[in-house]
């Protein structure tokens, strides 16, 4: 029936544009060879080449010929599959190439091939069904108005050589892929509406077929499973829920059959999840009792550890509740059945076991609780009060369930978990935390009181042994709420702060949560500084444990930021503990200790910015609250005292970790913040820091060291006592950076940027630095010329001889580079910067520029072949005339660059 010559579809249909090079190679034999190479060649490069060639073959004109031959019964399934895929590609992507008179022929051949493969390879059958589905979507409703009814009729006809069950399964496969192909098709928007409408009308032929197959007692399980899958597929087309009632009932019945369970769950969930199904309230109300009847099956599954069954039933309950909670809430006369559904979902939330190891179901329910709360809170006040009376107790129960689910397993069990399982559990707890924070909006302060009472009973009951997991979960609940909600007014926080020191912290997870809870209460501590002495010792003790470095440092940083007015009395102790921890870690240089060191350095950095309260207030324009006004500062700045204490220690840290870029960056951050805070009071440490910075930058050049050098220069370069160390540091970092530039600056864009800023700062603040014999001014010039940072260099042509000399020798090269850029070698967005260089040269090197411009613009075709000698002359005169008005020079350059690029007067230039 189908040979190579059996198809009337030939290469003549193809447009010339689609014919590819070497199309003669796309023969049946070559396609088979390429497929063999793709599947069996061990060389990955050969596989990739074969795949690219086959993709070209699939869209070639020859595909219409070889695809039918590849479907021959004597071919292996891999080859047949490629033939079917090629057919689908041609129909779905190049439909316009197929003449209308060929539609019926193609349809007939596809029907015949599907009938043949009904008893053959499943994957080939599916691809052929998808090809016919694509043909149907492209021809309905005009050319093939009754596509589905014809499909049903063709496959139900007697007299075929294929047995009835195989024909039935093939038909179901075809009907299943039809809506799926519609979802992914490339139909234009206007056609999508037409085809969706046509498919909706065809449901009338699908429904009775599925109902018959699902209700017949003698229908084999594979047929029923395929029928349910077909229902799932059509449900995604928004088939009216009221028109699926009978099929959904059959779906609920199928949940008792393990072979049909998964397909039934998918069908029911898809059907009730469609947004449009809210319109069919009577059907929804009938579904609630059917879902509630699954509770016994759910309990049995949980008891037997059957996670798949419990997961599936939970999906059904959650889909109904989540998608239709408002509609069902409004049916007040049915409030008890909806409350029963809510309680069923609560059972799913609290399903026994630890997520994700012993159960994977509870996480499905969390979105439902958001949705239900939103719907309740959206009612008008009177109605809302009624619902709150019913559902507030439910949400208090939910809090208990969630905190139980958030508990860690035993230490032994947790140690056996994989890193992936631990990470999934961490994310699950974050989801629980978000849910608790949200629930607080409904339950309010009573929720905090509830948690506090539970924690108080737990910690004060000496008769009953307390598991750390229970304590940790309750604290986690507090932390979840306090992190985002203003709890300063809460009357339970003082009690909580009083309870924390009573906790027996014998576990890392518990200690972490204690730290984060204290951190979450930092704002409250700022308003109640007397309580700082209760919790700070705990935090400082945790600081010494490398496993707790993240949580303890994070908490101390929050306390430093929020409680800065009350921190000075504790600063010495914080620094002492930090030093002690650093000393311990220094002697064990390994990756885990490095992390702890970086965290402690970060803490010190944060501490320095918070200790100098007066300067912070001046900078921000704020003043301390009247109640907390601080007396005028006497004696040395507290930051200086602290910094002098730790300077030697930081030097020791660097001696061990000088080759580590992260540690170096953390050290730079400390001094950057210190210099910003202290300004001229940093003077006693200028020499030491300059030497340390030189060592750091020579070992591993980093932008952070250059930025710190620039800060030091800004403050101290003009002070006679501090000029020598600053000068030596500037010379060293310049020399090291010039070496980097020679090797290739593109590998270090951050260093390039920081170096340019440093040079500009030096020229602005202390141009004397460029008088040094140790500085290669010509090399610096070439570097900054490359990156167009000339505005600070050029003004010193007259007062800094080395710069003047370099400009005389190299200035023309700079001008040529600028003119090339203006002529079209650089983006138009950079023209203002090049104009500034020209303006600066004109202002400070006028006589030289006059000569250079004349010489440069005499060259034919420079800077662009599009500009005439007259235009170049005009440009030169305009630039030389403007020695005061920079804005005018920018306009002149923009005008000239448009002429150079052939854009002058174009619409494109006007829009730019």
C-alpha positions in Angstrom: 0.0 0.0 0.0 2.8 2.4 0.9 6.0 2.2 -1.0 8.4 5.0 -2.0 6.2 5.5 -5.1 3.0 5.2 -3.1 2.9 8.9 -2.3 1.9 11.7 -4.7 3.7 14.2 -2.5 7.0 15.0 -4.3 9.7 17.5 -4.2 7.7 19.7 -6.6 5.8 21.0 -3.6 8.9 22.6 -2.0 9.8 26.2 -2.5 13.3 26.7 -4.0 14.4 28.5 -0.8 14.1 25.3 1.2 16.4 23.2 -1.1 19.6 22.7 0.7 23.2 22.0 -0.5 23.8 18.3 -1.1 20.1 17.5 -1.3 21.0 14.7 -3.6 22.5 13.0 -0.6 19.2 12.7 1.2 18.4 9.2 0.0 16.9 6.3 1.9 20.3 4.5 2.2 22.1 7.6 3.4 19.4 8.4 6.0 19.6 4.8 7.3 23.4 5.1 7.5 23.1 8.4 9.4 20.6 6.9 11.8 23.0 4.0 12.5 25.8 6.5 13.2 23.5 8.5 15.5 22.5 5.5 17.6 25.6 3.3 17.6 28.7 5.3 16.8 30.7 5.7 20.0 32.3 8.9 18.8 30.2 11.9 20.1 31.4 14.2 17.4 30.2 11.7 14.7 26.9 11.5 16.5 26.5 15.3 16.5 27.3 15.5 12.8 24.8 12.8 12.1 22.1 14.6 14.1 22.7 17.8 12.2 22.6 16.1 8.8 19.4 14.2 9.8 17.7 17.5 10.8 18.5 18.9 7.4 17.2 15.7 5.8 13.9 15.9 7.7 13.1 19.3 6.3 14.4 18.7 2.7 12.1 18.1 -0.3 13.4 14.5 -0.5 11.7 13.8 2.9 8.4 13.3 1.2 10.0 10.4 -0.7 12.2 8.7 1.9 9.7 9.0 4.9 7.3 6.5 3.4 10.1 4.1 2.5 11.5 4.3 6.1 8.0 3.1 7.4 8.4 -0.2 5.5 7.6 -3.3 7.7 11.1 -4.7 7.2 12.8 -1.7 8.9 13.7 -1.5 12.6 11.6 0.8 14.9 14.3 3.5 15.1 14.3 3.9 11.3 10.5 3.8 11.2 10.3 6.4 14.0 12.4 8.8 12.0 10.2 8.3 9.0 7.1 9.1 11.0 8.8 12.1 12.7 9.8 13.5 9.2 6.1 13.3 8.2 5.0 15.2 11.2 7.7 17.9 10.7 6.6 18.4 7.1 2.9 18.6 8.0 3.3 20.8 11.1 6.0 23.2 9.9 5.6 23.3 6.1 1.9 22.9 5.7 1.7 25.8 3.2 3.8 23.7 0.8 1.2 21.0 0.4 -1.4 21.6 -2.4 -5.0 21.3 -1.3 -5.7 18.5 -3.8 -3.2 16.4 -1.9 -5.0 16.6 1.5 -7.3 13.6 1.0 -4.5 11.4 -0.3 -2.2 12.2 2.6 -5.0 11.6 5.1 -5.9 8.2 3.6 -2.2 7.1 3.7 -1.8 8.2 7.3 -5.0 6.3 8.3 -3.6 3.2 6.6 -0.2 3.5 8.2 -1.8 4.0 11.7 -3.9 0.9 11.1 -0.8 -1.0 10.2 1.2 0.1 13.2 -1.8 -0.4 15.6 -0.2 -3.8 16.3 3.4 -2.6 15.8 5.8 -0.3 17.5 4.1 2.0 20.1 6.5 4.9 19.6 6.0 4.8 15.8 2.3 4.6 16.2 2.3 7.7 18.4 4.3 9.8 15.9 2.0 8.8 13.1 -1.0 9.7 15.2 0.6 13.1 15.9 1.2 13.6 12.2 -2.5 12.9 11.4 -3.5 15.2 14.3 -1.5 18.0 12.8 -3.1 17.4 9.5 -6.6 17.5 11.1 -5.8 20.8 12.9 -4.6 22.4 9.6 -7.7 21.3 7.7 -10.6 21.7 10.3 -13.2 23.0 10.2 -13.3 23.9 6.5 -11.5 21.1 4.6 -12.2 18.4 7.2 -15.2 19.5 9.2 -16.0 16.2 11.0 -12.4 15.1 11.7 -13.1 13.3 15.0 -16.3 11.6 13.9 -14.5 10.3 10.9 -11.6 9.0 13.0 -14.0 7.2 15.3 -15.9 5.7 12.3 -12.8 4.6 10.4 -11.4 2.7 13.4 -14.7 1.1 14.4 -15.3 -0.3 10.9 -15.3 -4.1 10.9 -13.5 -6.1 8.3 -10.0 -4.8 9.1 -7.2 -7.3 9.5 -6.3 -5.6 12.8 -8.0 -7.0 15.9 -10.5 -4.8 17.7 -8.5 -4.1 20.9 -5.5 -2.9 18.9 -7.8 -0.7 16.7 -9.4 0.7 19.8 -6.0 1.6 21.4 -4.8 3.2 18.2 -8.0 5.3 18.1 -7.6 6.4 21.7 -4.0 7.3 21.0 -5.1 9.4 18.1 -7.8 11.1 20.1 -5.4 11.7 23.0 -2.6 13.4 20.9 -5.1 15.6 19.0 -5.7 18.2 21.9 -2.0 17.9 22.9 -0.9 18.7 19.4 -3.3 21.7 19.4 -1.6 23.1 22.6 1.9 23.0 21.0 0.9 23.8 17.4 2.1 26.9 15.5 -1.4 27.9 14.3 -1.8 31.7 13.8 -4.0 33.3 16.5 -7.1 33.7 14.3 -6.9 30.0 13.4 -6.4 28.9 17.0 -9.8 30.3 17.9 -11.5 28.6 15.0 -9.9 25.2 15.6 -10.5 25.3 19.4 -14.2 25.9 18.6 -14.3 23.0 16.1 -12.6 20.7 18.7 -15.1 21.7 21.3 -17.9 20.6 19.0 -16.1 17.3 18.3 -16.3 16.4 22.1 -19.8 15.2 21.4 -18.2 12.2 19.5 -15.4 11.6 22.1 -17.6 11.6 25.2 -19.9 8.5 24.4 -16.9 6.5 23.2 -15.0 7.1 26.5 -18.1 6.5 28.6 -18.7 3.2 26.9 -15.1 2.1 27.3 -14.9 3.1 31.0 -18.3 1.6 32.0 -18.0 -1.7 30.2 -17.1 -4.4 32.7 -15.2 -6.3 30.1 -13.0 -3.4 28.9 -9.3 -4.4 29.5 -7.3 -2.3 31.9 -5.0 -1.0 29.2 -8.0 0.3 27.3 -9.5 2.0 30.3 -6.1 3.5 31.2 -5.9 4.9 27.7 -9.4 6.2 27.9 -8.6 8.1 31.1 -5.5 9.5 29.5 -7.7 10.7 26.6 -10.0 12.4 29.1 -7.0 14.2 30.7 -6.0 15.5 27.3 -9.4 16.8 26.4 -9.9 18.3 29.8 -7.0 20.7 29.0 -9.2 22.2 26.2 -11.6 23.5 28.9 -14.3 20.9 28.0 -17.3 22.0 30.2 -17.1 20.2 33.6 -20.8 19.6 33.5 -20.3 17.6 30.3 -17.7 15.3 32.0 -19.7 14.3 35.1 -20.3 10.7 34.0 -16.6 10.3 33.0 -15.4 11.8 36.3 -17.6 9.3 38.2 -15.9 6.5 36.3 -12.6 8.1 37.1 -13.3 8.0 40.9 -14.3 4.3 40.5 -11.0 3.6 38.7 -9.0 4.9 41.7 -9.6 1.5 43.3 -7.7 -0.3 40.6 -3.9 0.0 41.0 -3.5 -0.4 37.2 -5.7 2.6 36.6 -4.9 4.8 39.6 -2.3 7.1 38.1 -4.3 7.7 34.9 -7.5 8.3 37.0 -5.8 10.9 39.2 -4.4 12.8 36.2 -7.8 12.9 34.5 -9.7 14.0 37.7 -7.1 16.7 38.5 -7.0 18.1 35.0 -10.7 18.2 34.8 -11.3 20.1 38.1 -8.3 22.4 37.7 -9.6 24.2 34.6 -10.5 27.8 35.5 -13.7 27.6 33.6 -15.0 24.8 35.8 -16.1 27.3 38.5 -19.1 28.0 36.4 -20.5 24.5 37.0 -21.2 24.8 40.7 -23.7 21.9 40.8 -21.1 19.6 39.4 -18.5 20.9 41.9 -20.8 20.2 44.8 -21.3 16.7 43.6 -17.5 16.2 43.5 -17.0 17.1 47.1 -18.6 14.0 48.6 -16.8 11.8 46.0 -13.5 13.3 47.2 -14.4 12.8 50.8 -15.2 9.1 50.2 -11.5 8.7 49.4 -10.4 9.3 53.0 -10.5 5.7 54.0 -8.3 4.8 51.0 -6.0 7.6 51.9 -5.6 6.5 55.6 -4.9 2.9 54.5 -2.3 4.1 52.0 -0.6 6.2 54.8 -0.6 3.3 57.2 0.8 0.9 54.6 3.5 3.4 53.5 2.0 3.6 50.0 3.3 7.0 49.1 2.1 7.0 45.5 -1.5 6.4 46.5 -1.5 9.0 49.3 0.2 11.5 47.0 -2.4 11.0 44.2 -5.5 11.3 46.5 -3.9 14.4 48.1 -3.5 15.9 44.6 -7.2 15.5 44.0 -8.3 17.0 47.3 -5.9 19.9 46.9 -7.0 20.6 43.3 -10.6 20.8 44.3 -9.9 23.0 47.4 -7.3 25.2 45.8 -9.1 26.0 42.5 -12.6 26.4 44.0 -12.3 27.4 47.6 -14.2 30.7 47.1 -17.0 29.1 45.1 -17.4 26.4 47.8 -17.1 28.8 50.7 -20.0 30.8 49.4 -22.3 27.8 49.5 -23.1 28.4 53.1 -25.6 25.5 53.3 -22.8 23.1 52.4 -20.3 24.5 54.9 -19.9 21.3 56.8 -18.9 19.3 53.7 -16.3 22.0 52.7 -14.9 22.0 56.2 -14.6 18.2 56.0 -12.6 18.7 52.7 -10.4 21.3 54.5 -9.8 18.8 57.3 -8.9 16.1 54.7 -6.3 18.5 53.3 -5.1 19.2 56.9 -4.5 15.4 57.2 -2.4 15.5 54.0 -0.4 18.5 55.4 0.4 16.5 58.6 1.0 13.2 56.9 3.5 11.2 59.0 7.1 11.1 58.0 9.9 13.5 57.2 9.8 15.3 53.9 11.3 14.4 51.4 12.6 11.1 52.7 9.5 9.3 54.1 6.8 11.4 52.4 6.5 13.9 49.5 2.9 14.8 49.9 2.6 17.5 52.5 4.3 20.2 50.4 1.5 20.0 47.8 -1.0 21.5 50.3 0.8 24.7 51.3 -0.6 26.8 48.4 -4.1 25.8 49.4 -3.7 27.4 52.8 -2.7 30.7 51.2 -5.6 30.5 48.8 -8.2 29.7 51.5 -7.0 32.5 53.7 -7.0 35.0 50.8 -10.6 34.0 50.0 -11.8 34.3 53.6 -10.1 37.7 54.1 -11.6 39.1 50.8 -15.2 38.8 52.1 -16.9 41.9 53.5 -16.5 42.4 57.3 -19.7 40.8 58.4 -19.3 37.6 56.3 -15.6 37.5 57.1 -16.3 37.4 60.9 -18.5 34.3 60.4 -15.9 32.5 58.4 -13.1 33.5 60.9 -15.1 31.9 63.7 -15.0 28.6 61.9 -11.5 28.8 60.4 -9.3 30.5 63.0 -9.2 27.2 65.0 -8.3 25.4 61.8 -5.4 27.7 61.2 -4.2 27.4 64.8 -4.2 23.6 64.2 -2.4 24.2 61.0 0.4 26.1 62.8 0.9 23.1 65.1 0.9 20.7 62.2 3.4 22.8 60.2 5.8 23.2 63.2 5.6 19.4 63.7 6.5 18.9 60.0 9.4 21.4 60.3 11.1 19.3 63.1 14.4 17.8 62.2 14.7 14.0 62.5 16.9 12.3 65.0 20.7 13.1 64.7 21.3 9.5 63.4 18.6 9.7 60.8 19.6 13.1 59.6 23.2 12.0 59.3 22.1 9.3 56.9 20.3 11.7 54.5 22.0 12.7 51.3 23.0 16.3 50.7 20.2 16.6 48.1 17.6 15.4 50.7 19.0 17.9 53.3 18.7 20.7 50.7 15.1 19.8 49.8 14.2 19.7 53.5 15.8 23.2 54.0 13.7 24.6 51.1 10.6 22.8 52.6 11.2 24.6 55.9 11.5 27.9 54.1 8.1 27.3 52.5 6.7 26.5 56.0 8.3 29.7 57.3 6.6 31.7 54.5 3.2 30.0 55.3 3.5 30.9 59.0 4.4 34.5 58.2 1.3 34.6 56.1 -1.0 32.9 58.6 0.1 35.6 61.1 -2.0 38.1 59.1 -5.1 36.1 60.1 -4.2 35.0 63.6 -2.3 38.1 64.8 -0.7 38.5 68.2 -2.6 35.5 69.6 -0.3 33.3 67.4 2.8 34.7 69.2 1.2 34.1 72.6 0.3 30.6 71.6 3.9 29.8 70.5 5.4 31.5 73.7 3.1 29.5 76.0 4.2 26.2 74.3 7.9 27.1 74.5 7.5 28.2 78.1 5.9 24.9 79.1 8.5 23.0 77.2 11.5 24.7 78.9 10.1 24.9 82.4 8.7 21.4 82.7 11.5 19.6 84.5 9.5 16.3 84.8 9.3 15.8 81.0 12.4 15.4 78.9 12.6 17.9 76.0 13.8 17.0 72.5 15.9 19.7 70.9 13.8 19.2 67.8 10.6 20.4 69.5 12.3 23.4 71.0 14.0 24.3 67.7 10.7 24.1 65.7 8.9 26.5 68.1 11.8 29.0 67.9 11.7 28.6 64.1 8.1 29.6 64.2 8.9 32.8 66.2 11.8 33.6 63.9 9.6 33.1 60.8 7.2 35.7 62.0 9.7 38.1 63.6 11.9 38.3 60.5 9.2 40.2 58.5 6.5 41.4 60.9 7.0 44.3 63.3 6.8 42.5 66.7 8.0 45.5 68.8 4.6 45.9 70.3 4.3 42.3 71.3 4.1 41.6 75.1 5.6 38.1 74.8 9.0 39.1 73.4 10.5 40.0 76.8 9.5 36.6 78.0 11.0 35.0 75.0 14.3 36.8 75.5 14.2 35.6 79.1 13.6 32.0 77.9 16.4 31.8 75.4 19.3 31.6 77.9 17.4 28.6 79.5 17.7 26.6 76.2 20.2 23.7 76.4 22.0 24.3 73.2 23.5 20.9 72.4 23.0 20.8 68.6 24.2 22.8 65.6 20.7 23.1 64.1 19.2 24.4 67.3 22.1 26.8 67.9 21.6 28.2 64.3 17.9 28.8 65.0 18.7 30.4 68.3 21.1 32.8 66.6 18.7 33.6 63.7 15.8 34.2 66.3 18.0 36.7 68.2 18.9 38.4 64.9 15.2 38.6 64.0 14.6 40.4 67.3 17.5 43.0 66.8 15.0 45.9 66.3 13.2 45.0 69.5 16.6 44.9 71.3 17.4 48.4 70.0 14.3 49.6 71.8 15.1 47.5 74.9 18.9 47.7 75.2 18.9 46.4 78.8 18.1 43.0 77.3 21.3 43.0 75.2 23.3 41.5 78.1 21.0 38.5 78.2 21.6 37.4 74.6 25.0 38.8 73.6 27.0 36.2 75.6 25.1 33.4 73.7 26.0 35.0 70.3 29.6 35.5 71.2 29.9 32.0 72.5 28.5 30.7 69.1 31.1 32.8 67.3 33.8 30.4 68.4 32.1 27.5 66.6 33.0 27.4 62.9 29.8 25.5 62.1 27.8 28.5 63.5 29.9 31.3 61.8 27.2 32.2 59.3 24.3 32.5 61.8 26.4 34.1 64.7 28.0 36.6 62.4 24.7 37.4 60.7 23.1 38.0 64.1 26.0 40.1 65.4 25.9 42.3 62.3 22.1 42.9 62.8 22.7 43.8 66.4 25.6 46.1 65.4 23.3 47.8 62.9 20.2 48.1 65.0 21.7 48.7 68.4 24.6 51.0 67.5 23.7 53.6 70.1 24.1 51.1 72.9 26.9 49.0 71.5 30.1 50.8 72.7 30.1 49.1 76.2 30.1 45.7 74.5 32.6 46.6 71.7 35.7 45.5 73.6 34.2 42.1 74.4 33.0 41.6 70.8 36.5 42.4 69.5 38.2 40.3 72.1 36.1 37.2 71.2 36.6 37.9 67.5 40.3 38.1 68.0 40.3 34.9 69.9 38.3 33.1 67.2 40.6 34.5 64.5 43.7 33.3 66.3 42.3 29.8 66.6 41.4 29.7 62.9 44.7 31.2 61.7 46.6 28.1 62.8 44.5 25.7 60.7 44.5 27.1 57.1 42.0 24.9 55.3 38.8 25.7 53.2 36.3 25.4 56.0 38.3 27.6 58.4 38.7 30.1 55.6 34.9 30.6 55.5 34.8 31.2 59.3 37.7 33.7 58.9 35.9 35.6 56.2 32.8 35.8 58.3 34.7 37.2 61.3 36.5 39.7 59.1 33.1 40.8 57.8 31.8 41.2 61.3 34.7 43.4 62.3 34.2 45.5 59.1 30.6 45.9 60.1 31.5 46.8 63.7 33.8 49.6 62.6 31.0 51.3 60.6 28.7 51.2 63.6 31.0 52.3 66.4 31.5 55.9 65.3 27.9 57.1 65.9 28.6 60.8 65.6 30.0 60.7 62.0 27.2 58.4 60.9 24.7 60.9 62.0 26.5 63.8 60.3 26.7 61.9 57.0 23.1 60.7 57.0 21.7 64.0 58.4 20.0 62.0 61.2 20.3 62.6 64.9 19.9 60.1 67.7 16.5 59.8 69.3 16.2 62.4 72.1 15.9 59.6 74.7 19.2 58.1 73.6 21.2 61.2 73.0 24.9 60.4 73.5 27.4 62.7 75.3 30.1 64.4 73.3 32.9 62.0 72.5 36.1 62.3 74.6 39.4 60.5 74.2 40.5 58.6 71.1 37.9 57.5 68.5 36.7 54.0 69.5 37.3 52.7 66.0 41.0 53.7 66.2 41.3 51.8 69.5 39.7 48.7 68.1 41.6 48.9 64.8 44.9 49.2 66.5 44.1 46.1 68.6 43.3 44.0 65.6 45.8 45.4 63.1 48.6 42.9 64.0 46.1 40.1 64.0 44.9 40.9 60.5 48.5 41.1 59.3 48.9 37.5 60.7 45.8 36.4 58.8 47.2 37.8 55.6 50.6 36.1 56.2 48.7 32.8 56.1 46.1 33.6 53.4 47.9 36.2 51.2 47.3 34.0 48.1 43.5 33.8 48.7 41.5 36.4 46.9 38.4 36.1 49.1 40.4 36.7 52.3 42.3 39.6 50.7 39.0 41.2 49.7 37.5 40.8 53.2 40.6 42.5 54.6 40.3 45.4 52.1 36.7 45.8 53.1 37.7 46.2 56.8 40.1 49.0 56.0 37.9 50.6 53.4 35.1 51.0 55.9 37.6 52.1 58.6 39.2 54.8 56.4 35.7 56.1 55.4 34.7 56.2 59.1 37.9 57.7 60.5 39.1 59.9 57.7 42.1 61.9 59.0 42.0 60.1 62.4 43.2 57.0 60.5 46.6 58.8 60.2 48.6 56.6 62.7 48.1 53.5 60.5 48.8 55.0 57.1 52.3 53.7 56.9 51.4 50.2 58.1 48.4 49.9 55.8 50.4 51.2 52.8 53.0 48.5 53.3 50.4 45.8 53.7 48.5 46.9 50.7 51.6 46.8 48.6 52.2 43.2 49.7 48.6 42.2 48.9 48.6 43.8 45.5 52.0 42.4 44.5 50.8 38.9 45.4 47.3 38.9 44.0 46.3 42.1 42.2 42.7 42.9 43.1 40.4 45.9 42.3 39.5 46.2 46.0 43.2 47.0 46.8 43.3 49.7 44.1 40.1 51.2 45.5 41.5 51.3 49.0 44.7 52.9 47.6 42.6 55.6 45.9 40.8 56.3 49.2 44.1 56.6 51.1 45.4 58.9 48.4 42.3 61.1 48.5 42.7 61.7 52.2 46.5 61.6 52.9 48.4 62.4 49.6 48.5 66.1 50.3 49.8 65.7 53.9 53.6 66.0 54.1 54.1 63.3 56.8 52.1 60.7 54.9 53.2 61.5 51.3 56.2 59.1 51.3 54.3 55.8 52.1 51.4 56.9 49.8 53.9 57.7 47.0 55.7 54.3 47.4 52.3 52.5 47.3 51.1 54.4 44.2 54.4 53.6 42.4 54.2 49.9 43.3 50.5 49.3 42.3 51.1 51.3 39.1 54.1 49.2 38.2 52.2 45.9 38.9 49.2 47.0 36.9 51.3 48.1 33.9 52.6 44.5 33.9 49.0 43.2 33.8 48.2 45.5 30.9 51.2 44.2 28.9 49.8 40.6 29.5 46.3 41.5 28.4 44.0 43.9 30.3 40.8 42.3 28.9 41.1 39.4 31.4 40.9 41.9 34.3 38.1 44.5 33.5 37.5 45.3 37.2 41.2 46.1 37.7 41.3 48.2 34.6 38.3 50.3 35.8 39.8 50.8 39.3 43.2 51.6 37.9 41.8 54.3 35.7 39.9 55.8 38.7 43.2 55.7 40.7 45.2 57.5 38.0 42.5 60.2 37.7 42.4 60.7 41.4 46.2 61.0 41.5 46.2 63.6 38.8 43.4 65.5 40.5 44.7 65.4 44.1 48.5 65.1 43.8 50.0 65.4 40.2 53.5 65.6 41.9 53.3 61.8 42.0 54.0 61.8 38.3 57.3 63.5 38.8 58.7 60.3 40.3 61.7 58.7 38.5 60.3 55.3 39.4 57.1 55.9 37.4 56.9 55.1 33.7 54.7 58.0 32.7 54.8 57.0 29.0 53.5 53.5 29.8 50.7 55.0 32.0 49.8 57.4 29.1 49.5 54.5 26.7 47.2 52.6 29.1 44.9 55.5 29.8 45.0 56.5 26.1 43.6 53.0 25.3 40.7 53.6 27.7 40.0 57.2 27.0 40.7 58.6 30.4 42.5 61.8 29.4 40.6 64.6 31.0 42.7 64.5 34.2 46.1 63.9 32.4 46.0 66.6 29.8 45.6 69.6 32.1 49.1 68.8 33.5 51.0 69.1 30.2 52.5 72.4 31.5 53.0 71.9 35.2 54.2 68.3 35.3 57.2 68.0 32.9 57.1 64.2 32.4 53.5 64.5 31.3 54.3 67.4 29.0 57.2 65.4 27.4 55.1 62.3 26.9 52.3 64.4 25.3 54.8 66.0 22.9 56.1 62.5 21.9 52.9 60.5 22.0 50.1 63.1 21.7 49.6 62.6 17.9 49.0 58.9 18.4 46.3 59.8 20.9 44.7 62.2 18.5 44.8 59.6 15.7 43.1 57.0 18.0 40.4 59.6 18.9 39.8 60.5 15.2 39.6 56.8 14.2 37.0 56.3 16.9 35.0 59.3 15.7 35.4 58.1 12.1 33.4 54.9 12.9 35.6 52.5 14.8 33.8 53.0 18.2 30.2 53.0 19.3 28.3 56.3 18.8 27.4 56.2 22.5 31.1 57.0 23.4 31.3 60.1 21.3 30.9 62.5 24.3 34.0 60.9 25.9 36.1 61.4 22.7 34.8 65.0 22.5 36.0 65.6 26.0 39.5 64.4 25.1 39.6 66.7 22.0 38.3 69.6 24.1 41.0 69.0 26.8 43.8 68.8 24.1 42.6 72.0 22.6 42.5 73.8 25.9 45.9 72.6 27.2 48.0 71.7 24.1 46.5 74.1 21.5 49.6 74.7 19.4 50.4 70.9 19.2 46.8 70.1 18.3 46.7 72.6 15.5 49.7 70.9 13.8 48.5 67.3 14.5 45.0 67.9 13.3 46.3 69.3 10.0 48.7 66.4 9.5 46.2 63.7 10.5 43.3 65.0 8.3 45.5 65.3 5.2 45.7 61.5 4.9 43.2 60.4 2.1 40.3 58.4 3.4 41.0 59.2 7.0 39.2 59.0 9.3 36.5 57.8 6.8 36.2 57.5 3.1 32.8 59.2 3.3 34.1 62.7 4.2 35.5 65.2 1.8 38.6 67.4 2.3 36.3 70.4 2.7 34.2 68.6 5.5 37.4 67.6 7.3 38.7 71.2 7.1 35.4 72.6 8.5 35.6 70.1 11.4 39.2 71.0 12.2 38.4 74.8 12.3 35.2 74.2 14.4 37.1 72.2 17.0 40.1 74.6 17.2 37.7 77.5 17.6 36.0 76.1 20.7 38.3 76.4 23.8 35.6 77.3 26.3 32.3 75.7 25.3 32.6 71.9 25.8 28.9 71.3 24.9 29.6 72.8 21.5 32.5 70.5 20.9 30.3 67.5 21.7 27.8 68.6 19.1 30.5 69.1 16.5 31.9 65.6 17.1 28.4 64.1 16.9 27.7 65.9 13.7 31.1 64.8 12.2 30.7 61.1 13.2 27.4 60.9 11.4 29.0 62.2 8.2 31.8 59.7 8.7 29.3 56.9 9.1 27.1 57.9 6.2 24.2 58.5 8.6 23.9 62.3 8.4 20.3 63.4 7.8 18.9 59.9 8.1 15.9 59.0 10.1 18.0 56.4 12.0 20.5 59.2 13.1 17.6 61.4 14.3 16.1 58.6 16.5 19.5 57.7 18.1 
